[in-house]
Amino acid sequence: MNTKLTLTLEKDVIEKAKEYAAQQGQSLSSLVENYFRLLLLEKKEDSIKKERKPLPKSFLELEGCLKHEGEFDYKEELTKALMEKYGL
């Protein structure tokens, strides 16, 4: 549902914003709305990043502990393992 919002801005800012919106093929309202959506999304992402716990050191030390020769096709290996497990 759309609701009207009144903003007070400098006249030259409004004129330049209208020109920019027209160049982008948008209305000034949609431009402002998209900007607010972007701000809210960035704030949400920052909040999520702050809530994340760092990976344990033991997990980070696993890098490079598995060795293999030449090319490795994980799909092929997974298929082989599943066929062996289920007797196919």
N, CA and C atoms as a LAMMPS dump frame, in Angstrom:
ITEM: TIMESTEP
0
ITEM: NUMBER OF ATOMS
264
ITEM: BOX BOUNDS ff ff ff
-5.0000000000000000e+02 5.0000000000000000e+02
-5.0000000000000000e+02 5.0000000000000000e+02
-5.0000000000000000e+02 5.0000000000000000e+02
ITEM: ATOMS id mol type element x y z
1 1 1 N 0.844 -1.174 0
2 1 2 C 0 0 0
3 1 3 C 0.89 1.238 0
4 2 1 N 0.675 2.121 -0.911
5 2 2 C 1.444 3.352 -0.988
6 2 3 C 0.86 4.399 -0.069
7 3 1 N 1.735 5.139 0.576
8 3 2 C 1.336 6.224 1.465
9 3 3 C 2.137 7.452 1.084
10 4 1 N 1.495 8.594 1.109
11 4 2 C 2.155 9.83 0.728
12 4 3 C 3.122 10.268 1.828
13 5 1 N 4.282 10.797 1.411
14 5 2 C 5.298 11.289 2.331
15 5 3 C 5.719 12.668 1.856
16 6 1 N 5.812 13.608 2.758
17 6 2 C 6.243 14.953 2.409
18 6 3 C 7.654 15.163 2.935
19 7 1 N 8.546 15.563 2.044
20 7 2 C 9.93 15.838 2.417
21 7 3 C 10.234 17.303 2.152
22 8 1 N 11.077 17.884 2.962
23 8 2 C 11.511 19.258 2.753
24 8 3 C 12.978 19.228 2.374
25 9 1 N 13.253 19.651 1.129
26 9 2 C 14.615 19.633 0.605
27 9 3 C 14.893 20.945 -0.109
28 10 1 N 16.168 21.23 -0.327
29 10 2 C 16.566 22.403 -1.101
30 10 3 C 16.033 22.254 -2.527
31 11 1 N 15.59 23.354 -3.107
32 11 2 C 14.986 23.326 -4.436
33 11 3 C 15.939 22.759 -5.482
34 12 1 N 17.219 23.159 -5.434
35 12 2 C 18.163 22.673 -6.436
36 12 3 C 18.401 21.174 -6.312
37 13 1 N 18.342 20.66 -5.1
38 13 2 C 18.495 19.216 -4.891
39 13 3 C 17.32 18.474 -5.524
40 14 1 N 16.133 18.997 -5.331
41 14 2 C 14.931 18.382 -5.905
42 14 3 C 15.019 18.369 -7.432
43 15 1 N 15.418 19.5 -8.017
44 15 2 C 15.512 19.589 -9.478
45 15 3 C 16.527 18.593 -10.031
46 16 1 N 17.702 18.522 -9.394
47 16 2 C 18.734 17.589 -9.853
48 16 3 C 18.295 16.143 -9.648
49 17 1 N 17.604 15.883 -8.554
50 17 2 C 17.112 14.524 -8.285
51 17 3 C 16.072 14.119 -9.319
52 18 1 N 15.203 15.045 -9.705
53 18 2 C 14.205 14.759 -10.741
54 18 3 C 14.88 14.462 -12.069
55 19 1 N 15.904 15.24 -12.407
56 19 2 C 16.648 14.997 -13.645
57 19 3 C 17.3 13.615 -13.611
58 20 1 N 17.927 13.301 -12.494
59 20 2 C 18.591 12.006 -12.355
60 20 3 C 17.583 10.868 -12.484
61 21 1 N 16.44 11.001 -11.807
62 21 2 C 15.404 9.97 -11.863
63 21 3 C 14.927 9.773 -13.304
64 22 1 N 14.741 10.883 -14.019
65 22 2 C 14.291 10.795 -15.417
66 22 3 C 15.334 10.079 -16.27
67 23 1 N 16.611 10.364 -16.037
68 23 2 C 17.68 9.695 -16.781
69 23 3 C 17.687 8.192 -16.504
70 24 1 N 17.285 7.814 -15.302
71 24 2 C 17.245 6.407 -14.924
72 24 3 C 15.936 5.733 -15.333
73 25 1 N 15.005 6.517 -15.85
74 25 2 C 13.713 5.969 -16.256
75 25 3 C 12.826 5.641 -15.07
76 26 1 N 12.988 6.397 -13.994
77 26 2 C 12.209 6.179 -12.774
78 26 3 C 11.541 7.481 -12.368
79 27 1 N 10.54 7.329 -11.506
80 27 2 C 9.97 8.521 -10.899
81 27 3 C 10.825 8.888 -9.693
82 28 1 N 10.71 10.114 -9.25
83 28 2 C 11.46 10.528 -8.063
84 28 3 C 11.014 9.718 -6.853
85 29 1 N 9.739 9.407 -6.769
86 29 2 C 9.225 8.6 -5.654
87 29 3 C 9.857 7.216 -5.631
88 30 1 N 9.948 6.565 -6.795
89 30 2 C 10.534 5.224 -6.822
90 30 3 C 12.03 5.284 -6.512
91 31 1 N 12.693 6.34 -6.956
92 31 2 C 14.11 6.51 -6.663
93 31 3 C 14.337 6.63 -5.156
94 32 1 N 13.539 7.459 -4.5
95 32 2 C 13.654 7.634 -3.05
96 32 3 C 13.303 6.336 -2.325
97 33 1 N 12.253 5.665 -2.76
98 33 2 C 11.861 4.407 -2.129
99 33 3 C 12.97 3.364 -2.251
100 34 1 N 13.539 3.242 -3.441
101 34 2 C 14.625 2.274 -3.633
102 34 3 C 15.839 2.619 -2.785
103 35 1 N 16.112 3.89 -2.612
104 35 2 C 17.225 4.31 -1.764
105 35 3 C 16.972 3.903 -0.31
106 36 1 N 15.77 4.128 0.165
107 36 2 C 15.434 3.716 1.534
108 36 3 C 15.522 2.198 1.685
109 37 1 N 15.054 1.468 0.683
110 37 2 C 15.155 -0.002 0.733
111 37 3 C 16.618 -0.443 0.831
112 38 1 N 17.475 0.211 0.058
113 38 2 C 18.9 -0.106 0.092
114 38 3 C 19.489 0.185 1.469
115 39 1 N 19.152 1.315 2.034
116 39 2 C 19.637 1.649 3.375
117 39 3 C 19.194 0.616 4.404
118 40 1 N 17.929 0.223 4.336
119 40 2 C 17.408 -0.751 5.292
120 40 3 C 18.048 -2.114 5.101
121 41 1 N 18.302 -2.503 3.857
122 41 2 C 18.948 -3.775 3.569
123 41 3 C 20.375 -3.787 4.116
124 42 1 N 21.114 -2.689 3.907
125 42 2 C 22.485 -2.596 4.418
126 42 3 C 22.496 -2.669 5.939
127 43 1 N 21.522 -2.012 6.567
128 43 2 C 21.448 -2.043 8.022
129 43 3 C 21.177 -3.471 8.506
130 44 1 N 20.283 -4.174 7.809
131 44 2 C 19.963 -5.548 8.174
132 44 3 C 21.187 -6.444 8.013
133 45 1 N 21.922 -6.271 6.893
134 45 2 C 23.12 -7.074 6.656
135 45 3 C 24.178 -6.805 7.716
136 46 1 N 24.34 -5.534 8.122
137 46 2 C 25.298 -5.202 9.178
138 46 3 C 24.899 -5.868 10.486
139 47 1 N 23.603 -5.875 10.764
140 47 2 C 23.095 -6.492 11.982
141 47 3 C 23.367 -7.991 11.978
142 48 1 N 23.166 -8.631 10.829
143 48 2 C 23.408 -10.07 10.701
144 48 3 C 24.889 -10.366 10.89
145 49 1 N 25.756 -9.532 10.299
146 49 2 C 27.197 -9.732 10.432
147 49 3 C 27.628 -9.643 11.892
148 50 1 N 27.032 -8.725 12.648
149 50 2 C 27.386 -8.562 14.059
150 50 3 C 26.947 -9.771 14.874
151 51 1 N 25.842 -10.42 14.465
152 51 2 C 25.313 -11.567 15.197
153 51 3 C 26.096 -12.844 14.928
154 52 1 N 26.794 -12.899 13.793
155 52 2 C 27.541 -14.103 13.43
156 52 3 C 28.693 -14.327 14.393
157 53 1 N 28.844 -15.585 14.78
158 53 2 C 29.971 -15.947 15.619
159 53 3 C 31.136 -16.313 14.716
160 54 1 N 32.35 -15.996 15.12
161 54 2 C 33.493 -16.372 14.286
162 54 3 C 33.66 -17.889 14.256
163 55 1 N 34.242 -18.383 13.159
164 55 2 C 34.48 -19.819 13.037
165 55 3 C 35.535 -20.235 14.054
166 56 1 N 35.371 -21.424 14.638
167 56 2 C 36.357 -21.889 15.61
168 56 3 C 37.729 -22.072 14.962
169 57 1 N 38.768 -21.849 15.739
170 57 2 C 40.137 -21.97 15.241
171 57 3 C 40.385 -23.378 14.691
172 58 1 N 39.819 -24.39 15.354
173 58 2 C 40.025 -25.774 14.909
174 58 3 C 39.473 -25.991 13.502
175 59 1 N 38.373 -25.325 13.179
176 59 2 C 37.808 -25.426 11.834
177 59 3 C 38.708 -24.735 10.816
178 60 1 N 39.199 -23.57 11.155
179 60 2 C 40.052 -22.82 10.24
180 60 3 C 41.363 -23.554 9.964
181 61 1 N 41.816 -24.361 10.906
182 61 2 C 43.063 -25.1 10.73
183 61 3 C 42.9 -26.304 9.799
184 62 1 N 41.682 -26.656 9.411
185 62 2 C 41.439 -27.791 8.53
186 62 3 C 41.859 -27.517 7.09
187 63 1 N 42.021 -26.261 6.734
188 63 2 C 42.348 -25.911 5.352
189 63 3 C 43.609 -26.635 4.899
190 64 1 N 43.482 -27.338 3.779
191 64 2 C 44.616 -28.027 3.187
192 64 3 C 44.968 -29.35 3.825
193 65 1 N 44.152 -29.854 4.764
194 65 2 C 44.503 -31.115 5.421
195 65 3 C 44.163 -32.332 4.561
196 66 1 N 43.289 -32.172 3.561
197 66 2 C 42.946 -33.275 2.662
198 66 3 C 43.765 -33.144 1.386
199 67 1 N 44.427 -34.196 1.017
200 67 2 C 45.283 -34.178 -0.17
201 67 3 C 44.721 -35.146 -1.216
202 68 1 N 44.875 -34.812 -2.486
203 68 2 C 44.469 -35.698 -3.565
204 68 3 C 45.398 -35.478 -4.752
205 69 1 N 45.507 -36.491 -5.576
206 69 2 C 46.382 -36.429 -6.749
207 69 3 C 45.572 -35.989 -7.967
208 70 1 N 46.06 -35.066 -8.735
209 70 2 C 45.451 -34.67 -10.004
210 70 3 C 44.061 -34.069 -9.869
211 71 1 N 43.268 -34.283 -10.923
212 71 2 C 41.916 -33.742 -10.973
213 71 3 C 41.002 -34.486 -10.008
214 72 1 N 40.067 -33.765 -9.411
215 72 2 C 39.136 -34.361 -8.465
216 72 3 C 37.728 -33.944 -8.865
217 73 1 N 36.871 -34.924 -9.166
218 73 2 C 35.483 -34.667 -9.533
219 73 3 C 34.608 -35.121 -8.365
220 74 1 N 34.17 -34.159 -7.569
221 74 2 C 33.417 -34.522 -6.366
222 74 3 C 32.108 -35.23 -6.706
223 75 1 N 31.475 -34.885 -7.823
224 75 2 C 30.221 -35.543 -8.197
225 75 3 C 30.458 -37.027 -8.485
226 76 1 N 31.546 -37.297 -9.178
227 76 2 C 31.887 -38.684 -9.484
228 76 3 C 32.185 -39.462 -8.199
229 77 1 N 32.942 -38.858 -7.315
230 77 2 C 33.282 -39.511 -6.05
231 77 3 C 32.042 -39.725 -5.182
232 78 1 N 31.156 -38.756 -5.17
233 78 2 C 29.919 -38.881 -4.406
234 78 3 C 29.064 -40.011 -4.971
235 79 1 N 28.971 -40.081 -6.286
236 79 2 C 28.206 -41.155 -6.934
237 79 3 C 28.772 -42.517 -6.567
238 80 1 N 30.094 -42.653 -6.633
239 80 2 C 30.739 -43.918 -6.273
240 80 3 C 30.429 -44.287 -4.819
241 81 1 N 30.546 -43.323 -3.921
242 81 2 C 30.306 -43.593 -2.505
243 81 3 C 28.862 -44.005 -2.26
244 82 1 N 27.914 -43.349 -2.905
245 82 2 C 26.502 -43.687 -2.721
246 82 3 C 26.186 -45.055 -3.319
247 83 1 N 26.783 -45.359 -4.463
248 83 2 C 26.563 -46.668 -5.083
249 83 3 C 27.114 -47.771 -4.193
250 84 1 N 28.282 -47.52 -3.615
251 84 2 C 28.886 -48.52 -2.722
252 84 3 C 28.05 -48.671 -1.454
253 85 1 N 27.591 -47.559 -0.916
254 85 2 C 26.797 -47.595 0.321
255 85 3 C 25.494 -48.356 0.124
256 86 1 N 24.824 -48.106 -0.992
257 86 2 C 23.504 -48.71 -1.216
258 86 3 C 23.554 -49.95 -2.114
259 87 1 N 24.75 -50.41 -2.429
260 87 2 C 24.911 -51.652 -3.196
261 87 3 C 24.381 -51.573 -4.609
262 88 1 N 24.581 -50.508 -5.27
263 88 2 C 24.106 -50.347 -6.648
264 88 3 C 25.204 -50.586 -7.638
